[in-house]
Amino acid sequence: MTTNIVSDAELDCVGLYCPMPIAMTKAEIERIEIGQVLKVEADDPAAEEDIKRWAKRTGHEILKFEKEGNLLTFYIKRTK
């Protein structure tokens, strides 16, 4: 069962390495409205734990996470 989540904004961090994916995700989430969804794509293996840990710490909700080969895709809902 696959749920299609519509993102309100997208961030491409492919080819970037720590700390850029997390820094750019933080900056981009602040540009969208509360309740909106940010789609983040990255291929840095560290981004998986970094973004999950950041979302938990800041209270934003990861609605969906996909890993296809080296590509990591996060759908993050801004909660505050």
Biopython code that builds the backbone (N, CA, C, O; Angstrom):
import numpy as np
from Bio.PDB.StructureBuilder import StructureBuilder

atoms = [
    (1, "MET", "N", (0.848, -1.187, 0.000)),
    (1, "MET", "CA", (0.000, 0.000, 0.000)),
    (1, "MET", "C", (0.884, 1.238, 0.000)),
    (1, "MET", "O", (1.649, 1.462, 0.938)),
    (2, "THR", "N", (0.780, 2.023, -1.032)),
    (2, "THR", "CA", (1.574, 3.235, -1.140)),
    (2, "THR", "C", (0.658, 4.443, -1.081)),
    (2, "THR", "O", (-0.307, 4.554, -1.838)),
    (3, "THR", "N", (0.979, 5.335, -0.176)),
    (3, "THR", "CA", (0.215, 6.572, -0.053)),
    (3, "THR", "C", (0.991, 7.669, -0.751)),
    (3, "THR", "O", (2.162, 7.899, -0.449)),
    (4, "ASN", "N", (0.340, 8.348, -1.684)),
    (4, "ASN", "CA", (0.992, 9.461, -2.358)),
    (4, "ASN", "C", (0.829, 10.714, -1.517)),
    (4, "ASN", "O", (-0.287, 11.128, -1.200)),
    (5, "ILE", "N", (1.940, 11.300, -1.166)),
    (5, "ILE", "CA", (1.946, 12.523, -0.379)),
    (5, "ILE", "C", (2.324, 13.655, -1.319)),
    (5, "ILE", "O", (3.319, 13.571, -2.039)),
    (6, "VAL", "N", (1.535, 14.699, -1.307)),
    (6, "VAL", "CA", (1.803, 15.860, -2.145)),
    (6, "VAL", "C", (2.642, 16.836, -1.330)),
    (6, "VAL", "O", (2.264, 17.236, -0.229)),
    (7, "SER", "N", (3.781, 17.210, -1.890)),
    (7, "SER", "CA", (4.645, 18.152, -1.179)),
    (7, "SER", "C", (4.332, 19.580, -1.626)),
    (7, "SER", "O", (3.941, 19.823, -2.767)),
    (8, "ASP", "N", (4.516, 20.508, -0.697)),
    (8, "ASP", "CA", (4.305, 21.929, -0.991)),
    (8, "ASP", "C", (5.590, 22.589, -1.472)),
    (8, "ASP", "O", (5.554, 23.632, -2.125)),
    (9, "ALA", "N", (6.734, 21.971, -1.144)),
    (9, "ALA", "CA", (8.038, 22.473, -1.565)),
    (9, "ALA", "C", (8.976, 21.284, -1.691)),
    (9, "ALA", "O", (8.770, 20.247, -1.061)),
    (10, "GLU", "N", (10.013, 21.446, -2.513)),
    (10, "GLU", "CA", (10.986, 20.379, -2.708)),
    (10, "GLU", "C", (12.393, 20.926, -2.548)),
    (10, "GLU", "O", (12.680, 22.068, -2.907)),
    (11, "LEU", "N", (13.266, 20.084, -2.000)),
    (11, "LEU", "CA", (14.661, 20.456, -1.778)),
    (11, "LEU", "C", (15.548, 19.340, -2.310)),
    (11, "LEU", "O", (15.413, 18.184, -1.910)),
    (12, "ASP", "N", (16.453, 19.692, -3.212)),
    (12, "ASP", "CA", (17.366, 18.714, -3.808)),
    (12, "ASP", "C", (18.737, 18.852, -3.158)),
    (12, "ASP", "O", (19.440, 19.839, -3.374)),
    (13, "CYS", "N", (19.111, 17.854, -2.359)),
    (13, "CYS", "CA", (20.415, 17.839, -1.700)),
    (13, "CYS", "C", (21.311, 16.741, -2.262)),
    (13, "CYS", "O", (22.318, 16.386, -1.650)),
    (14, "VAL", "N", (20.951, 16.204, -3.424)),
    (14, "VAL", "CA", (21.740, 15.141, -4.039)),
    (14, "VAL", "C", (23.122, 15.695, -4.396)),
    (14, "VAL", "O", (23.245, 16.753, -5.014)),
    (15, "GLY", "N", (24.152, 14.956, -3.994)),
    (15, "GLY", "CA", (25.519, 15.384, -4.275)),
    (15, "GLY", "C", (26.127, 16.213, -3.154)),
    (15, "GLY", "O", (27.311, 16.547, -3.204)),
    (16, "LEU", "N", (25.333, 16.549, -2.144)),
    (16, "LEU", "CA", (25.827, 17.349, -1.020)),
    (16, "LEU", "C", (26.075, 16.447, 0.181)),
    (16, "LEU", "O", (25.396, 15.438, 0.374)),
    (17, "TYR", "N", (27.049, 16.827, 0.972)),
    (17, "TYR", "CA", (27.403, 16.015, 2.134)),
    (17, "TYR", "C", (27.309, 16.823, 3.409)),
    (17, "TYR", "O", (27.295, 18.054, 3.392)),
    (18, "CYS", "N", (27.243, 16.101, 4.519)),
    (18, "CYS", "CA", (27.109, 16.663, 5.844)),
    (18, "CYS", "C", (28.070, 17.837, 6.010)),
    (18, "CYS", "O", (29.253, 17.704, 5.698)),
    (19, "PRO", "N", (27.600, 18.959, 6.484)),
    (19, "PRO", "CA", (26.302, 19.212, 7.115)),
    (19, "PRO", "C", (25.271, 19.862, 6.199)),
    (19, "PRO", "O", (24.226, 20.302, 6.680)),
    (20, "MET", "N", (25.530, 19.936, 4.889)),
    (20, "MET", "CA", (24.654, 20.696, 3.998)),
    (20, "MET", "C", (23.206, 20.184, 3.930)),
    (20, "MET", "O", (22.292, 21.006, 4.005)),
    (21, "PRO", "N", (22.943, 18.868, 3.791)),
    (21, "PRO", "CA", (21.532, 18.452, 3.714)),
    (21, "PRO", "C", (20.711, 18.879, 4.938)),
    (21, "PRO", "O", (19.572, 19.324, 4.794)),
    (22, "ILE", "N", (21.273, 18.748, 6.113)),
    (22, "ILE", "CA", (20.510, 19.115, 7.313)),
    (22, "ILE", "C", (20.379, 20.637, 7.425)),
    (22, "ILE", "O", (19.324, 21.137, 7.812)),
    (23, "ALA", "N", (21.429, 21.367, 7.094)),
    (23, "ALA", "CA", (21.382, 22.828, 7.157)),
    (23, "ALA", "C", (20.368, 23.381, 6.159)),
    (23, "ALA", "O", (19.607, 24.295, 6.476)),
    (24, "MET", "N", (20.366, 22.821, 4.960)),
    (24, "MET", "CA", (19.434, 23.286, 3.936)),
    (24, "MET", "C", (17.998, 22.883, 4.275)),
    (24, "MET", "O", (17.069, 23.645, 4.005)),
    (25, "THR", "N", (17.800, 21.702, 4.860)),
    (25, "THR", "CA", (16.463, 21.265, 5.264)),
    (25, "THR", "C", (15.911, 22.204, 6.327)),
    (25, "THR", "O", (14.751, 22.611, 6.257)),
    (26, "LYS", "N", (16.728, 22.547, 7.302)),
    (26, "LYS", "CA", (16.313, 23.463, 8.369)),
    (26, "LYS", "C", (15.893, 24.817, 7.785)),
    (26, "LYS", "O", (14.851, 25.359, 8.153)),
    (27, "ALA", "N", (16.705, 25.354, 6.879)),
    (27, "ALA", "CA", (16.397, 26.646, 6.266)),
    (27, "ALA", "C", (15.120, 26.573, 5.432)),
    (27, "ALA", "O", (14.294, 27.485, 5.482)),
    (28, "GLU", "N", (14.956, 25.504, 4.675)),
    (28, "GLU", "CA", (13.798, 25.381, 3.776)),
    (28, "GLU", "C", (12.499, 25.162, 4.558)),
    (28, "GLU", "O", (11.454, 25.676, 4.159)),
    (29, "ILE", "N", (12.544, 24.415, 5.653)),
    (29, "ILE", "CA", (11.321, 24.154, 6.430)),
    (29, "ILE", "C", (10.786, 25.465, 7.009)),
    (29, "ILE", "O", (9.580, 25.608, 7.215)),
    (30, "GLU", "N", (11.677, 26.416, 7.269)),
    (30, "GLU", "CA", (11.265, 27.708, 7.810)),
    (30, "GLU", "C", (10.610, 28.591, 6.760)),
    (30, "GLU", "O", (9.980, 29.593, 7.098)),
    (31, "ARG", "N", (10.753, 28.229, 5.486)),
    (31, "ARG", "CA", (10.146, 29.006, 4.395)),
    (31, "ARG", "C", (8.715, 28.583, 4.086)),
    (31, "ARG", "O", (7.971, 29.318, 3.435)),
    (32, "ILE", "N", (8.329, 27.390, 4.555)),
    (32, "ILE", "CA", (6.963, 26.934, 4.273)),
    (32, "ILE", "C", (6.075, 27.183, 5.488)),
    (32, "ILE", "O", (6.569, 27.451, 6.583)),
    (33, "GLU", "N", (4.782, 27.095, 5.291)),
    (33, "GLU", "CA", (3.820, 27.337, 6.357)),
    (33, "GLU", "C", (3.656, 26.103, 7.240)),
    (33, "GLU", "O", (3.907, 24.979, 6.805)),
    (34, "ILE", "N", (3.239, 26.323, 8.465)),
    (34, "ILE", "CA", (2.924, 25.225, 9.372)),
    (34, "ILE", "C", (1.837, 24.366, 8.730)),
    (34, "ILE", "O", (0.839, 24.884, 8.230)),
    (35, "GLY", "N", (2.039, 23.064, 8.748)),
    (35, "GLY", "CA", (1.092, 22.132, 8.132)),
    (35, "GLY", "C", (1.472, 21.736, 6.717)),
    (35, "GLY", "O", (0.938, 20.763, 6.186)),
    (36, "GLN", "N", (2.384, 22.471, 6.098)),
    (36, "GLN", "CA", (2.803, 22.128, 4.746)),
    (36, "GLN", "C", (3.890, 21.051, 4.792)),
    (36, "GLN", "O", (4.477, 20.784, 5.840)),
    (37, "VAL", "N", (4.140, 20.444, 3.637)),
    (37, "VAL", "CA", (5.069, 19.315, 3.544)),
    (37, "VAL", "C", (6.248, 19.670, 2.641)),
    (37, "VAL", "O", (6.075, 20.198, 1.542)),
    (38, "LEU", "N", (7.446, 19.366, 3.131)),
    (38, "LEU", "CA", (8.678, 19.564, 2.387)),
    (38, "LEU", "C", (9.213, 18.201, 1.948)),
    (38, "LEU", "O", (9.372, 17.296, 2.767)),
    (39, "LYS", "N", (9.487, 18.065, 0.659)),
    (39, "LYS", "CA", (10.106, 16.843, 0.135)),
    (39, "LYS", "C", (11.605, 17.108, 0.014)),
    (39, "LYS", "O", (12.026, 18.063, -0.638)),
    (40, "VAL", "N", (12.402, 16.254, 0.646)),
    (40, "VAL", "CA", (13.855, 16.391, 0.607)),
    (40, "VAL", "C", (14.452, 15.138, -0.010)),
    (40, "VAL", "O", (14.141, 14.023, 0.411)),
    (41, "GLU", "N", (15.313, 15.319, -1.011)),
    (41, "GLU", "CA", (16.032, 14.200, -1.604)),
    (41, "GLU", "C", (17.516, 14.394, -1.343)),
    (41, "GLU", "O", (18.054, 15.484, -1.539)),
    (42, "ALA", "N", (18.174, 13.325, -0.899)),
    (42, "ALA", "CA", (19.602, 13.367, -0.613)),
    (42, "ALA", "C", (20.216, 12.013, -0.922)),
    (42, "ALA", "O", (19.519, 11.001, -0.987)),
    (43, "ASP", "N", (21.530, 12.006, -1.112)),
    (43, "ASP", "CA", (22.212, 10.733, -1.327)),
    (43, "ASP", "C", (23.396, 10.556, -0.368)),
    (43, "ASP", "O", (24.173, 9.612, -0.510)),
    (44, "ASP", "N", (23.532, 11.451, 0.592)),
    (44, "ASP", "CA", (24.556, 11.307, 1.628)),
    (44, "ASP", "C", (24.051, 10.282, 2.638)),
    (44, "ASP", "O", (23.007, 10.504, 3.251)),
    (45, "PRO", "N", (24.760, 9.162, 2.833)),
    (45, "PRO", "CA", (24.285, 8.145, 3.777)),
    (45, "PRO", "C", (24.025, 8.696, 5.178)),
    (45, "PRO", "O", (23.138, 8.204, 5.876)),
    (46, "ALA", "N", (24.776, 9.701, 5.594)),
    (46, "ALA", "CA", (24.592, 10.286, 6.925)),
    (46, "ALA", "C", (23.277, 11.049, 7.036)),
    (46, "ALA", "O", (22.778, 11.258, 8.142)),
    (47, "ALA", "N", (22.716, 11.463, 5.919)),
    (47, "ALA", "CA", (21.482, 12.259, 5.942)),
    (47, "ALA", "C", (20.314, 11.476, 6.531)),
    (47, "ALA", "O", (19.425, 12.065, 7.144)),
    (48, "GLU", "N", (20.304, 10.158, 6.354)),
    (48, "GLU", "CA", (19.186, 9.362, 6.877)),
    (48, "GLU", "C", (19.039, 9.569, 8.381)),
    (48, "GLU", "O", (17.962, 9.925, 8.859)),
    (49, "GLU", "N", (20.113, 9.347, 9.122)),
    (49, "GLU", "CA", (20.039, 9.529, 10.579)),
    (49, "GLU", "C", (19.984, 10.994, 10.967)),
    (49, "GLU", "O", (19.259, 11.365, 11.890)),
    (50, "ASP", "N", (20.746, 11.836, 10.269)),
    (50, "ASP", "CA", (20.787, 13.262, 10.608)),
    (50, "ASP", "C", (19.404, 13.905, 10.513)),
    (50, "ASP", "O", (18.982, 14.611, 11.429)),
    (51, "ILE", "N", (18.703, 13.665, 9.413)),
    (51, "ILE", "CA", (17.400, 14.298, 9.207)),
    (51, "ILE", "C", (16.352, 13.700, 10.141)),
    (51, "ILE", "O", (15.512, 14.423, 10.678)),
    (52, "LYS", "N", (16.400, 12.387, 10.335)),
    (52, "LYS", "CA", (15.456, 11.762, 11.280)),
    (52, "LYS", "C", (15.660, 12.313, 12.692)),
    (52, "LYS", "O", (14.693, 12.629, 13.385)),
    (53, "ARG", "N", (16.910, 12.426, 13.113)),
    (53, "ARG", "CA", (17.227, 12.926, 14.451)),
    (53, "ARG", "C", (16.823, 14.398, 14.584)),
    (53, "ARG", "O", (16.276, 14.801, 15.610)),
    (54, "TRP", "N", (17.091, 15.204, 13.543)),
    (54, "TRP", "CA", (16.728, 16.619, 13.548)),
    (54, "TRP", "C", (15.211, 16.788, 13.644)),
    (54, "TRP", "O", (14.731, 17.622, 14.412)),
    (55, "ALA", "N", (14.457, 16.008, 12.877)),
    (55, "ALA", "CA", (12.994, 16.115, 12.900)),
    (55, "ALA", "C", (12.453, 15.774, 14.285)),
    (55, "ALA", "O", (11.563, 16.457, 14.792)),
    (56, "LYS", "N", (12.983, 14.730, 14.888)),
    (56, "LYS", "CA", (12.531, 14.333, 16.222)),
    (56, "LYS", "C", (12.845, 15.428, 17.251)),
    (56, "LYS", "O", (12.017, 15.751, 18.102)),
    (57, "ARG", "N", (14.042, 15.985, 17.157)),
    (57, "ARG", "CA", (14.471, 17.019, 18.102)),
    (57, "ARG", "C", (13.658, 18.310, 17.955)),
    (57, "ARG", "O", (13.358, 18.970, 18.950)),
    (58, "THR", "N", (13.304, 18.668, 16.724)),
    (58, "THR", "CA", (12.596, 19.924, 16.481)),
    (58, "THR", "C", (11.078, 19.771, 16.482)),
    (58, "THR", "O", (10.350, 20.764, 16.489)),
    (59, "GLY", "N", (10.599, 18.521, 16.476)),
    (59, "GLY", "CA", (9.163, 18.285, 16.534)),
    (59, "GLY", "C", (8.468, 18.222, 15.190)),
    (59, "GLY", "O", (7.246, 18.088, 15.136)),
    (60, "HIS", "N", (9.222, 18.316, 14.098)),
    (60, "HIS", "CA", (8.609, 18.183, 12.773)),
    (60, "HIS", "C", (8.355, 16.696, 12.512)),
    (60, "HIS", "O", (9.044, 15.832, 13.054)),
    (61, "GLU", "N", (7.368, 16.416, 11.683)),
    (61, "GLU", "CA", (6.926, 15.039, 11.483)),
    (61, "GLU", "C", (7.368, 14.492, 10.127)),
    (61, "GLU", "O", (7.061, 15.070, 9.085)),
    (62, "ILE", "N", (8.085, 13.383, 10.150)),
    (62, "ILE", "CA", (8.424, 12.714, 8.898)),
    (62, "ILE", "C", (7.239, 11.830, 8.532)),
    (62, "ILE", "O", (6.988, 10.808, 9.170)),
    (63, "LEU", "N", (6.515, 12.242, 7.494)),
    (63, "LEU", "CA", (5.321, 11.522, 7.066)),
    (63, "LEU", "C", (5.684, 10.247, 6.319)),
    (63, "LEU", "O", (4.978, 9.241, 6.396)),
    (64, "LYS", "N", (6.800, 10.308, 5.595)),
    (64, "LYS", "CA", (7.192, 9.168, 4.778)),
    (64, "LYS", "C", (8.691, 9.253, 4.520)),
    (64, "LYS", "O", (9.243, 10.337, 4.330)),
    (65, "PHE", "N", (9.338, 8.096, 4.516)),
    (65, "PHE", "CA", (10.758, 8.004, 4.181)),
    (65, "PHE", "C", (10.926, 6.868, 3.195)),
    (65, "PHE", "O", (10.419, 5.767, 3.414)),
    (66, "GLU", "N", (11.633, 7.131, 2.114)),
    (66, "GLU", "CA", (11.889, 6.113, 1.097)),
    (66, "GLU", "C", (13.385, 6.033, 0.832)),
    (66, "GLU", "O", (14.088, 7.044, 0.820)),
    (67, "LYS", "N", (13.850, 4.824, 0.623)),
    (67, "LYS", "CA", (15.259, 4.613, 0.274)),
    (67, "LYS", "C", (15.286, 3.740, -0.961)),
    (67, "LYS", "O", (14.867, 2.583, -0.923)),
    (68, "GLU", "N", (15.778, 4.294, -2.055)),
    (68, "GLU", "CA", (15.842, 3.561, -3.314)),
    (68, "GLU", "C", (17.273, 3.656, -3.833)),
    (68, "GLU", "O", (17.677, 4.686, -4.373)),
    (69, "GLY", "N", (18.031, 2.584, -3.667)),
    (69, "GLY", "CA", (19.455, 2.637, -3.997)),
    (69, "GLY", "C", (20.135, 3.603, -3.037)),
    (69, "GLY", "O", (20.021, 3.466, -1.819)),
    (70, "ASN", "N", (20.838, 4.573, -3.591)),
    (70, "ASN", "CA", (21.493, 5.596, -2.768)),
    (70, "ASN", "C", (20.594, 6.790, -2.484)),
    (70, "ASN", "O", (20.940, 7.642, -1.665)),
    (71, "LEU", "N", (19.443, 6.863, -3.149)),
    (71, "LEU", "CA", (18.573, 8.029, -3.015)),
    (71, "LEU", "C", (17.662, 7.919, -1.791)),
    (71, "LEU", "O", (16.914, 6.955, -1.634)),
    (72, "LEU", "N", (17.746, 8.919, -0.943)),
    (72, "LEU", "CA", (16.895, 9.015, 0.248)),
    (72, "LEU", "C", (15.864, 10.105, 0.003)),
    (72, "LEU", "O", (16.214, 11.209, -0.414)),
    (73, "THR", "N", (14.595, 9.803, 0.260)),
    (73, "THR", "CA", (13.534, 10.796, 0.086)),
    (73, "THR", "C", (12.739, 10.903, 1.375)),
    (73, "THR", "O", (12.228, 9.913, 1.898)),
    (74, "PHE", "N", (12.646, 12.122, 1.871)),
    (74, "PHE", "CA", (11.900, 12.421, 3.093)),
    (74, "PHE", "C", (10.729, 13.328, 2.757)),
    (74, "PHE", "O", (10.858, 14.244, 1.945)),
    (75, "TYR", "N", (9.585, 13.071, 3.384)),
    (75, "TYR", "CA", (8.439, 13.979, 3.325)),
    (75, "TYR", "C", (8.245, 14.467, 4.753)),
    (75, "TYR", "O", (7.838, 13.706, 5.631)),
    (76, "ILE", "N", (8.540, 15.743, 4.974)),
    (76, "ILE", "CA", (8.555, 16.299, 6.330)),
    (76, "ILE", "C", (7.463, 17.353, 6.469)),
    (76, "ILE", "O", (7.414, 18.317, 5.705)),
    (77, "LYS", "N", (6.597, 17.159, 7.443)),
    (77, "LYS", "CA", (5.517, 18.101, 7.717)),
    (77, "LYS", "C", (5.980, 19.108, 8.765)),
    (77, "LYS", "O", (6.428, 18.737, 9.850)),
    (78, "ARG", "N", (5.863, 20.397, 8.419)),
    (78, "ARG", "CA", (6.217, 21.435, 9.396)),
    (78, "ARG", "C", (5.126, 21.497, 10.468)),
    (78, "ARG", "O", (3.943, 21.618, 10.150)),
    (79, "THR", "N", (5.520, 21.416, 11.703)),
    (79, "THR", "CA", (4.547, 21.383, 12.796)),
    (79, "THR", "C", (4.564, 22.632, 13.655)),
    (79, "THR", "O", (3.645, 22.850, 14.445)),
    (80, "LYS", "N", (5.585, 23.452, 13.517)),
    (80, "LYS", "CA", (5.629, 24.698, 14.302)),
    (80, "LYS", "C", (6.452, 25.752, 13.635)),
    (80, "LYS", "O", (6.589, 26.856, 14.164)),
]
sb = StructureBuilder()
sb.init_structure("model")
sb.init_model(0)
sb.init_chain("A")
sb.init_seg("    ")
for serial, (resi, resn, name, xyz) in enumerate(atoms, 1):
    if name == "N":
        sb.init_residue(resn, " ", resi, " ")
    sb.init_atom(name, np.array(xyz, "f"), 0.0, 1.0, " ", f" {name:<3s}", serial, name[0])
structure = sb.get_structure()
